Amino acid sequence: MSKEHSALPPGWEVRMSSKHNRPYYFNTESKESRWEPPPARDQKLGAKHILVKHEGSRRPSSWREETITRTEAEAVDMINAILQRLISKDKPERFEDIAAAESDCSSAKRGGDLGLFEPGAMQKPFEDAVLGLKVGKISGPVKTQSGVHIILRTR
Ligand SMILES: O=C(N[C@H](Cc1nc2ccccc2[nH]1)C(=O)O)c1cc2ccccc2s1
């Protein structure tokens, strides 16, 4: 079904704006309101990410390093340093360039691009972080069993 006509996600309803004389979408749980229909839950998601693994990662190895021994705290510090490089005022670096050089995920070869994926395909903390981002926005540090991520939502 096209996005406009698929069932609205839970909590959402259509209301009529008398001021603007047009329908809008209102979430009775979050009290969020928006002019465009909320994305249906079955819509594919898209993201790029930078992953820094640590000794407790599900697979503490990557194309960069045979055996990864840094601590989770060190991984968080590295992710925060990368965040500063991405948002720096004077010389921001490109997300894809940092991902290609420094991500411990095999998607590094694709500038960190994970392509499109179904809801439920990725570890829940990762998917929840993607859903919490507007398209084009970058997350703070996100922890999964794989390590610590910075996520850029692409869809
Ligand atoms: O799980 C993957 N790679 C793991 C690390 C990892 N763990 C993740 C958890 C959530 C999202 C992306 C993640 N990447 C690895 O290389 O040890 C994936 C690599 C790629 C490459 C291209 C497209 C999708 C994927 S998912």
The ligand as a Gaussian input file, in Angstrom:
#p B3LYP/6-31G(d) Opt

LIG

0 1
 O       26.441000      -6.448000      11.063000
 C       27.233000      -5.944000      10.290000
 N       28.530000      -5.772000      10.561000
 C       29.092000      -6.169000      11.866000
 C       29.091000      -4.971000      12.808000
 C       27.742000      -4.316000      12.945000
 N       26.898000      -4.495000      13.969000
 C       25.812000      -3.739000      13.746000
 C       24.620000      -3.542000      14.486000
 C       23.641000      -2.694000      13.976000
 C       23.827000      -2.047000      12.761000
 C       25.005000      -2.228000      12.020000
 C       25.992000      -3.092000      12.520000
 N       27.207000      -3.487000      12.038000
 C       30.541000      -6.593000      11.689000
 O       31.118000      -6.223000      10.635000
 O       31.064000      -7.219000      12.625000
 C       26.808000      -5.444000       8.980000
 C       27.590000      -5.122000       7.910000
 C       26.837000      -4.648000       6.772000
 C       27.337000      -4.236000       5.529000
 C       26.456000      -3.776000       4.550000
 C       25.093000      -3.736000       4.791000
 C       24.583000      -4.158000       6.022000
 C       25.484000      -4.610000       7.008000
 S       25.143000      -5.178000       8.622000

